Amino acid sequence: MTTREEAAEQLRVIRSMMERATVFRALSGETALVGGAAALGAAWVSENKAGWAWAAVWLGGLAAVLLFNAWQIFRVAAAKNGRMWTSGLKLAIRGALPSIMAGGFLGLLSVRGGIASGTSQAACFWILHYGIALLAIREFAPKSMVWLGWAFVIFGFFALAALTGLLGPQIAPVMAYLKNGSRLMAIAFGGFHLVYGAAIVTTGRREEAAA
């Protein structure tokens, strides 16, 4: 390989890395805020539901947030005269999809029986696997998203361990309140996303003001 070819290859790698990074900047703080608000709304609607009715509320909320996120990516790409369906976006989907599919399947298995405790198990699986999906794309994601992924993973492990009695009776009062899939989902998908979105939005405004 000649010096010119080596330089071209390095430029290609750098360009690819920059493109991958911009994919997640397109997932704006507004998207996280909308996702958090939608999760709180879904938690309120699904509070007394179980089984497929409970899952349908959350899957409907997920579909709404995905549509909003797709519109956000399209809007940002159009503003920059770029492409929406980039190689970085494809790579991110390929990295996150296995964990998302596994968590989704386990969650739906948990609610299949229609019992109330099944929603708690489903929530734990969805929270844990969503965090793993975020960590699966950590190599080209900003640190803030990696921290968000760890928050989901740690909370998912904690909730799952508590529900199975692994943490002992000391936290029984806490889990008696949280032994509800809607509340677990509200804390993780609602609370974590609202904090994350607020941090991203305020940080972006400070950067714009300094520019």
Backbone as CSV, one residue per row, in Angstrom:
resi,resn,N_x,N_y,N_z,CA_x,CA_y,CA_z,C_x,C_y,C_z
1,MET,0.847,-1.187,0.000,0.000,0.000,0.000,0.891,1.248,0.000
2,THR,0.663,2.168,-0.934,1.469,3.371,-1.037,1.093,4.371,0.048
3,THR,1.929,5.398,0.172,1.663,6.432,1.180,0.335,7.125,0.908
4,ARG,0.043,7.372,-0.382,-1.212,8.029,-0.727,-2.408,7.149,-0.364
5,GLU,-2.260,5.853,-0.609,-3.357,4.931,-0.284,-3.564,4.830,1.235
6,GLU,-2.445,4.840,1.981,-2.557,4.799,3.443,-3.264,6.045,3.967
7,ALA,-2.916,7.194,3.395,-3.557,8.446,3.823,-5.040,8.430,3.501
8,ALA,-5.385,7.893,2.318,-6.796,7.820,1.932,-7.563,6.885,2.860
9,GLU,-6.920,5.778,3.249,-7.575,4.835,4.145,-7.795,5.465,5.525
10,GLN,-6.786,6.210,6.004,-6.939,6.879,7.302,-8.058,7.912,7.265
11,LEU,-8.138,8.650,6.170,-9.208,9.640,6.037,-10.573,8.962,6.006
12,ARG,-10.635,7.802,5.347,-11.903,7.079,5.288,-12.335,6.629,6.683
13,VAL,-11.353,6.138,7.483,-11.662,5.687,8.837,-12.122,6.858,9.702
14,ILE,-11.396,7.990,9.608,-11.763,9.167,10.407,-13.158,9.662,10.023
15,ARG,-13.427,9.687,8.719,-14.742,10.141,8.254,-15.845,9.215,8.755
16,SER,-15.552,7.903,8.734,-16.553,6.945,9.212,-16.835,7.135,10.692
17,MET,-15.768,7.359,11.500,-15.943,7.557,12.935,-16.736,8.821,13.223
18,MET,-16.452,9.902,12.470,-17.191,11.158,12.674,-18.655,10.977,12.309
19,GLU,-18.910,10.214,11.245,-20.294,9.993,10.825,-21.053,9.215,11.882
20,ARG,-20.371,8.207,12.459,-21.017,7.411,13.488,-21.356,8.272,14.711
21,ALA,-20.439,9.161,15.070,-20.686,10.009,16.231,-21.875,10.929,16.012
22,THR,-22.018,11.450,14.776,-23.113,12.380,14.521,-24.462,11.691,14.564
23,VAL,-24.496,10.387,14.393,-25.761,9.665,14.459,-26.426,9.904,15.800
24,PHE,-25.652,9.864,16.859,-26.240,9.961,18.177,-26.420,11.390,18.620
25,ARG,-25.727,12.317,18.005,-26.055,13.716,18.267,-27.415,14.037,17.667
26,ALA,-27.778,13.292,16.606,-29.100,13.507,16.010,-30.205,13.038,16.932
27,LEU,-29.904,12.094,17.844,-30.883,11.672,18.838,-30.877,12.723,19.938
28,SER,-31.675,13.738,19.743,-31.559,14.940,20.547,-32.114,14.772,21.948
29,GLY,-31.836,15.797,22.761,-32.407,15.822,24.097,-33.921,15.893,24.047
30,GLU,-34.460,16.547,22.999,-35.919,16.615,22.854,-36.521,15.221,22.723
31,THR,-35.844,14.346,21.995,-36.339,12.978,21.851,-36.377,12.272,23.202
32,ALA,-35.331,12.460,23.998,-35.298,11.834,25.322,-36.406,12.400,26.210
33,LEU,-36.638,13.707,26.116,-37.700,14.311,26.924,-39.072,13.786,26.512
34,VAL,-39.304,13.674,25.211,-40.577,13.126,24.734,-40.720,11.670,25.180
35,GLY,-39.627,10.906,25.088,-39.674,9.515,25.523,-39.973,9.391,27.007
36,GLY,-39.349,10.256,27.796,-39.603,10.227,29.236,-41.032,10.581,29.570
37,ALA,-41.553,11.612,28.910,-42.937,12.020,29.157,-43.911,10.928,28.714
38,ALA,-43.625,10.297,27.573,-44.483,9.216,27.080,-44.472,8.036,28.047
39,ALA,-43.303,7.756,28.634,-43.203,6.650,29.590,-44.033,6.938,30.841
40,LEU,-43.989,8.162,31.322,-44.810,8.509,32.493,-46.295,8.396,32.168
41,GLY,-46.668,8.819,30.958,-48.064,8.683,30.555,-48.487,7.225,30.447
42,ALA,-47.611,6.398,29.871,-47.916,4.968,29.743,-48.002,4.315,31.119
43,ALA,-47.148,4.756,32.044,-47.188,4.190,33.397,-48.520,4.509,34.072
44,TRP,-49.005,5.718,33.859,-50.280,6.119,34.460,-51.435,5.307,33.865
45,VAL,-51.430,5.130,32.543,-52.514,4.405,31.874,-52.494,2.917,32.231
46,SER,-51.286,2.337,32.372,-51.170,0.890,32.555,-51.107,0.463,34.015
47,GLU,-51.239,1.402,34.938,-51.042,1.122,36.376,-51.836,-0.097,36.858
48,ASN,-53.071,-0.212,36.472,-53.930,-1.313,36.959,-54.183,-2.389,35.910
49,LYS,-53.350,-2.439,34.900,-53.522,-3.440,33.845,-52.508,-4.565,34.023
50,ALA,-52.759,-5.684,33.363,-51.844,-6.825,33.393,-51.926,-7.532,32.047
51,GLY,-50.986,-8.436,31.835,-51.003,-9.247,30.626,-50.813,-8.444,29.356
52,TRP,-51.515,-8.886,28.302,-51.351,-8.244,26.997,-51.823,-6.795,27.002
53,ALA,-52.837,-6.482,27.837,-53.332,-5.097,27.903,-52.230,-4.172,28.405
54,TRP,-51.481,-4.643,29.411,-50.355,-3.855,29.937,-49.271,-3.686,28.867
55,ALA,-48.922,-4.780,28.213,-47.875,-4.717,27.188,-48.294,-3.832,26.020
56,ALA,-49.589,-3.864,25.660,-50.052,-3.073,24.519,-49.872,-1.576,24.771
57,VAL,-50.101,-1.146,25.999,-49.920,0.273,26.322,-48.461,0.679,26.091
58,TRP,-47.541,-0.144,26.573,-46.124,0.201,26.452,-45.614,0.079,25.023
59,LEU,-46.101,-0.910,24.292,-45.685,-1.040,22.893,-46.237,0.121,22.060
60,GLY,-47.443,0.594,22.402,-47.983,1.764,21.720,-47.157,3.007,21.998
61,GLY,-46.731,3.176,23.251,-45.865,4.305,23.591,-44.523,4.220,22.886
62,LEU,-43.994,2.995,22.811,-42.714,2.802,22.105,-42.835,3.185,20.637
63,ALA,-43.930,2.773,19.998,-44.131,3.102,18.583,-44.204,4.617,18.371
64,ALA,-44.888,5.313,19.269,-45.009,6.771,19.143,-43.639,7.446,19.272
65,VAL,-42.828,6.990,20.228,-41.506,7.588,20.429,-40.585,7.286,19.246
66,LEU,-40.676,6.060,18.712,-39.849,5.721,17.548,-40.205,6.585,16.352
67,LEU,-41.490,6.855,16.152,-41.911,7.728,15.048,-41.377,9.143,15.238
68,PHE,-41.452,9.630,16.475,-40.921,10.976,16.745,-39.414,11.013,16.514
69,ASN,-38.724,9.949,16.949,-37.277,9.905,16.782,-36.890,9.857,15.306
70,ALA,-37.638,9.095,14.512,-37.371,9.031,13.073,-37.581,10.409,12.432
71,TRP,-38.614,11.103,12.873,-38.856,12.457,12.339,-37.719,13.405,12.734
72,GLN,-37.201,13.254,13.961,-36.084,14.088,14.401,-34.837,13.842,13.545
73,ILE,-34.534,12.575,13.301,-33.364,12.250,12.482,-33.541,12.792,11.067
74,PHE,-34.765,12.646,10.515,-35.037,13.162,9.170,-34.882,14.680,9.137
75,ARG,-35.392,15.351,10.162,-35.333,16.814,10.207,-33.891,17.310,10.259
76,VAL,-33.067,16.660,11.109,-31.670,17.064,11.223,-30.921,16.787,9.928
77,ALA,-31.174,15.620,9.321,-30.498,15.275,8.067,-30.886,16.252,6.959
78,ALA,-32.164,16.625,6.908,-32.618,17.555,5.870,-32.002,18.940,6.065
79,ALA,-31.854,19.367,7.319,-31.265,20.679,7.595,-29.807,20.746,7.160
80,LYS,-29.132,19.597,7.201,-27.714,19.549,6.818,-27.516,19.028,5.398
81,ASN,-28.647,18.870,4.660,-28.588,18.312,3.304,-27.882,16.965,3.275
82,GLY,-28.062,16.192,4.330,-27.433,14.882,4.408,-28.445,13.770,4.232
83,ARG,-27.940,12.539,4.378,-28.803,11.379,4.244,-29.306,10.948,5.615
84,MET,-30.539,10.482,5.662,-31.105,9.988,6.919,-30.604,8.585,7.215
85,TRP,-30.607,7.738,6.213,-30.245,6.318,6.391,-28.747,6.151,6.151
86,THR,-27.913,6.557,7.121,-26.470,6.527,6.974,-25.907,5.180,7.413
87,SER,-24.628,4.959,7.075,-23.969,3.713,7.486,-23.827,3.654,9.006
88,GLY,-23.639,4.808,9.633,-23.538,4.832,11.097,-24.837,4.411,11.757
89,LEU,-25.968,4.878,11.205,-27.263,4.497,11.760,-27.508,3.001,11.587
90,LYS,-27.129,2.479,10.430,-27.277,1.031,10.202,-26.430,0.245,11.198
91,LEU,-25.204,0.719,11.438,-24.311,0.026,12.368,-24.878,0.056,13.782
92,ALA,-25.455,1.192,14.163,-26.049,1.301,15.507,-27.217,0.346,15.674
93,ILE,-28.053,0.254,14.652,-29.215,-0.652,14.725,-28.745,-2.097,14.817
94,ARG,-27.735,-2.450,14.022,-27.223,-3.823,14.072,-26.641,-4.153,15.437
95,GLY,-26.016,-3.167,16.094,-25.429,-3.415,17.411,-26.464,-3.551,18.512
96,ALA,-27.518,-2.744,18.436,-28.497,-2.715,19.525,-29.607,-3.740,19.349
97,LEU,-29.889,-4.138,18.119,-31.065,-4.960,17.845,-31.090,-6.313,18.571
98,PRO,-29.977,-7.061,18.651,-30.055,-8.366,19.336,-30.543,-8.262,20.768
99,SER,-30.026,-7.309,21.523,-30.453,-7.157,22.919,-31.911,-6.696,23.003
100,ILE,-32.295,-5.780,22.118,-33.679,-5.305,22.111,-34.644,-6.457,21.830
101,MET,-34.291,-7.290,20.854,-35.161,-8.416,20.498,-35.257,-9.429,21.639
102,ALA,-34.109,-9.718,22.267,-34.111,-10.693,23.362,-34.931,-10.182,24.539
103,GLY,-34.719,-8.919,24.911,-35.473,-8.351,26.025,-36.961,-8.273,25.729
104,GLY,-37.298,-7.883,24.506,-38.701,-7.808,24.137,-39.383,-9.159,24.205
105,PHE,-38.687,-10.177,23.720,-39.262,-11.532,23.732,-39.467,-12.029,25.160
106,LEU,-38.455,-11.854,26.021,-38.580,-12.305,27.415,-39.699,-11.553,28.137
107,GLY,-39.817,-10.256,27.839,-40.878,-9.477,28.475,-42.261,-9.958,28.076
108,LEU,-42.442,-10.225,26.802,-43.748,-10.700,26.337,-44.064,-12.092,26.892
109,LEU,-43.044,-12.922,27.063,-43.265,-14.222,27.703,-43.737,-14.042,29.149
110,SER,-43.198,-13.039,29.820,-43.535,-12.812,31.233,-44.989,-12.377,31.413
111,VAL,-45.505,-11.596,30.470,-46.879,-11.094,30.630,-47.910,-12.039,30.028
112,ARG,-47.452,-13.110,29.401,-48.370,-13.991,28.680,-49.440,-14.584,29.591
113,GLY,-49.075,-14.879,30.870,-50.016,-15.504,31.786,-51.093,-14.572,32.304
114,GLY,-50.894,-13.262,32.142,-51.909,-12.307,32.565,-51.922,-12.000,34.053
115,ILE,-50.901,-12.480,34.807,-50.855,-12.187,36.235,-50.096,-10.883,36.477
116,ALA,-50.429,-10.223,37.611,-49.869,-8.901,37.880,-48.352,-8.942,38.044
117,SER,-47.814,-9.995,38.688,-46.366,-10.065,38.907,-45.597,-10.203,37.595
118,GLY,-46.282,-10.646,36.549,-45.613,-10.769,35.258,-45.175,-9.431,34.703
119,THR,-45.898,-8.368,35.040,-45.508,-7.047,34.536,-44.190,-6.593,35.162
120,SER,-43.954,-6.956,36.433,-42.698,-6.590,37.082,-41.526,-7.297,36.414
121,GLN,-41.700,-8.582,36.128,-40.633,-9.324,35.457,-40.379,-8.752,34.063
122,ALA,-41.454,-8.451,33.344,-41.300,-7.885,32.006,-40.562,-6.550,32.065
123,ALA,-40.923,-5.718,33.032,-40.256,-4.420,33.171,-38.769,-4.609,33.428
124,CYS,-38.410,-5.557,34.294,-36.988,-5.810,34.581,-36.245,-6.232,33.311
125,PHE,-36.834,-7.123,32.536,-36.178,-7.584,31.298,-36.017,-6.436,30.311
126,TRP,-37.053,-5.610,30.158,-36.977,-4.506,29.196,-35.967,-3.454,29.640
127,ILE,-35.948,-3.152,30.924,-34.995,-2.162,31.438,-33.561,-2.659,31.264
128,LEU,-33.326,-3.892,31.671,-31.977,-4.448,31.604,-31.475,-4.550,30.162
129,HIS,-32.281,-5.064,29.274,-31.832,-5.254,27.894,-31.728,-3.936,27.130
130,TYR,-32.530,-2.952,27.488,-32.372,-1.638,26.862,-31.022,-1.036,27.241
131,GLY,-30.647,-1.181,28.517,-29.334,-0.702,28.948,-28.213,-1.427,28.240
132,ILE,-28.329,-2.737,28.090,-27.303,-3.511,27.388,-27.211,-3.070,25.926
133,ALA,-28.355,-2.757,25.324,-28.352,-2.292,23.928,-27.591,-0.975,23.796
134,LEU,-27.789,-0.075,24.752,-27.051,1.198,24.703,-25.550,0.956,24.873
135,LEU,-25.187,0.039,25.749,-23.767,-0.249,25.962,-23.160,-0.988,24.769
136,ALA,-23.979,-1.676,24.002,-23.472,-2.408,22.839,-22.971,-1.456,21.754
137,ILE,-23.412,-0.211,21.788,-22.976,0.760,20.779,-22.091,1.826,21.410
138,ARG,-21.490,1.506,22.523,-20.708,2.472,23.277,-19.461,2.971,22.537
139,GLU,-18.937,2.183,21.606,-17.695,2.563,20.934,-17.850,3.818,20.086
140,PHE,-19.063,4.117,19.641,-19.246,5.324,18.832,-20.393,6.172,19.349
141,ALA,-20.682,6.015,20.641,-21.721,6.836,21.270,-21.063,7.819,22.244
142,PRO,-21.681,8.968,22.482,-21.134,9.909,23.464,-21.192,9.316,24.868
143,LYS,-20.338,9.842,25.759,-20.267,9.309,27.120,-21.613,9.386,27.839
144,SER,-22.366,10.442,27.549,-23.648,10.600,28.234,-24.563,9.411,27.970
145,MET,-24.527,8.883,26.749,-25.370,7.734,26.429,-24.852,6.460,27.098
146,VAL,-23.534,6.363,27.256,-22.955,5.222,27.972,-23.396,5.249,29.441
147,TRP,-23.372,6.410,30.042,-23.830,6.530,31.433,-25.309,6.156,31.542
148,LEU,-26.096,6.595,30.554,-27.510,6.233,30.554,-27.674,4.711,30.474
149,GLY,-26.852,4.084,29.639,-26.910,2.629,29.533,-26.578,1.940,30.846
150,TRP,-25.536,2.415,31.529,-25.171,1.825,32.820,-26.266,2.048,33.861
151,ALA,-26.912,3.186,33.818,-28.006,3.449,34.771,-29.129,2.429,34.589
152,PHE,-29.474,2.142,33.334,-30.516,1.148,33.070,-30.075,-0.244,33.516
153,VAL,-28.820,-0.599,33.222,-28.327,-1.943,33.573,-28.309,-2.121,35.090
154,ILE,-27.767,-1.146,35.800,-27.681,-1.262,37.265,-29.068,-1.324,37.896
155,PHE,-29.967,-0.457,37.435,-31.326,-0.475,37.984,-32.042,-1.774,37.610
156,GLY,-31.802,-2.268,36.414,-32.424,-3.525,35.996,-31.960,-4.691,36.845
157,PHE,-30.649,-4.759,37.117,-30.122,-5.822,37.982,-30.695,-5.695,39.396
158,PHE,-30.734,-4.454,39.909,-31.245,-4.230,41.268,-32.702,-4.672,41.375
159,ALA,-33.516,-4.253,40.429,-34.941,-4.588,40.487,-35.159,-6.091,40.352
160,LEU,-34.411,-6.713,39.436,-34.567,-8.152,39.234,-34.123,-8.927,40.470
161,ALA,-33.000,-8.507,41.072,-32.511,-9.182,42.279,-33.479,-8.994,43.446
162,ALA,-34.050,-7.795,43.544,-34.987,-7.536,44.636,-36.275,-8.331,44.472
163,LEU,-36.784,-8.404,43.251,-38.027,-9.126,43.004,-37.894,-10.618,43.273
164,THR,-36.697,-11.155,43.059,-36.484,-12.585,43.282,-36.062,-12.893,44.710
165,GLY,-36.004,-11.854,45.586,-35.661,-12.070,46.987,-34.184,-12.174,47.264
166,LEU,-33.352,-11.893,46.277,-31.910,-12.043,46.440,-31.316,-11.021,47.402
167,LEU,-31.943,-9.868,47.530,-31.380,-8.797,48.357,-31.871,-8.846,49.805
168,GLY,-32.686,-9.813,50.133,-33.113,-9.962,51.519,-34.307,-9.114,51.870
169,PRO,-34.801,-9.267,53.110,-36.031,-8.584,53.524,-35.833,-7.112,53.889
170,GLN,-34.578,-6.643,53.967,-34.342,-5.259,54.390,-35.004,-4.240,53.465
171,ILE,-35.078,-4.564,52.201,-35.658,-3.601,51.254,-37.096,-3.959,50.907
172,ALA,-37.683,-4.825,51.697,-39.057,-5.257,51.415,-40.037,-4.097,51.298
173,PRO,-39.976,-3.091,52.197,-40.927,-1.972,52.047,-40.789,-1.244,50.715
174,VAL,-39.542,-1.102,50.268,-39.328,-0.421,48.980,-39.907,-1.239,47.842
175,MET,-39.616,-2.532,47.855,-40.069,-3.369,46.759,-41.575,-3.608,46.792
176,ALA,-42.155,-3.499,47.995,-43.618,-3.638,48.071,-44.285,-2.540,47.262
177,TYR,-43.647,-1.367,47.242,-44.179,-0.256,46.447,-43.821,-0.416,44.965
178,LEU,-42.592,-0.902,44.732,-42.124,-0.999,43.349,-42.515,-2.308,42.674
179,LYS,-43.179,-3.210,43.412,-43.553,-4.484,42.800,-44.716,-4.275,41.853
180,ASN,-44.436,-3.472,40.891,-45.425,-3.077,39.907,-44.669,-2.667,38.645
181,GLY,-44.954,-3.350,37.548,-44.201,-3.094,36.330,-44.292,-1.658,35.853
182,SER,-45.454,-1.051,36.013,-45.615,0.328,35.541,-44.726,1.296,36.317
183,ARG,-44.594,1.088,37.617,-43.752,1.979,38.422,-42.273,1.787,38.095
184,LEU,-41.859,0.546,37.891,-40.466,0.307,37.500,-40.161,0.964,36.156
185,MET,-41.076,0.838,35.222,-40.882,1.456,33.904,-40.886,2.981,34.006
186,ALA,-41.735,3.518,34.889,-41.789,4.971,35.047,-40.464,5.513,35.577
187,ILE,-39.870,4.805,36.545,-38.589,5.254,37.104,-37.496,5.229,36.040
188,ALA,-37.414,4.093,35.324,-36.313,3.931,34.370,-36.566,4.703,33.073
189,PHE,-37.583,4.306,32.325,-37.814,4.929,31.017,-38.352,6.351,31.147
190,GLY,-39.053,6.640,32.247,-39.529,8.001,32.445,-38.476,8.877,33.094
191,GLY,-38.069,8.496,34.303,-37.147,9.326,35.066,-35.773,9.462,34.434
192,PHE,-35.175,8.356,34.067,-33.818,8.409,33.500,-33.784,9.216,32.204
193,HIS,-34.803,9.024,31.351,-34.815,9.759,30.079,-35.052,11.253,30.285
194,LEU,-35.893,11.606,31.258,-36.120,13.029,31.508,-34.851,13.703,32.027
195,VAL,-34.140,13.039,32.934,-32.880,13.598,33.441,-31.857,13.705,32.318
196,TYR,-31.755,12.649,31.533,-30.802,12.640,30.413,-31.147,13.741,29.399
197,GLY,-32.429,13.824,29.028,-32.838,14.826,28.047,-32.614,16.243,28.540
198,ALA,-32.925,16.483,29.814,-32.720,17.824,30.375,-31.246,18.189,30.371
199,ALA,-30.398,17.221,30.700,-28.956,17.489,30.708,-28.449,17.800,29.308
200,ILE,-28.935,17.055,28.302,-28.489,17.276,26.926,-28.976,18.634,26.416
201,VAL,-30.223,18.963,26.684,-30.790,20.228,26.193,-30.081,21.423,26.816
202,THR,-29.861,21.391,28.127,-29.210,22.522,28.786,-27.748,22.627,28.371
203,THR,-27.073,21.510,28.191,-25.681,21.539,27.740,-25.595,22.117,26.341
204,GLY,-26.505,21.719,25.459,-26.503,22.229,24.091,-26.723,23.724,24.044
205,ARG,-27.633,24.202,24.912,-27.887,25.650,24.926,-26.672,26.421,25.397
206,ARG,-25.935,25.851,26.379,-24.735,26.549,26.839,-23.694,26.607,25.740
207,GLU,-23.566,25.503,24.979,-22.587,25.475,23.897,-22.950,26.475,22.809
208,GLU,-24.287,26.571,22.509,-24.710,27.532,21.493,-24.450,28.964,21.949
209,ALA,-24.672,29.216,23.234,-24.448,30.570,23.745,-22.972,30.941,23.713
210,ALA,-22.118,29.964,23.935,-20.677,30.238,23.942,-20.120,30.381,22.540
211,ALA,-20.853,29.843,21.529,-20.334,29.860,20.164,-20.373,31.280,19.587
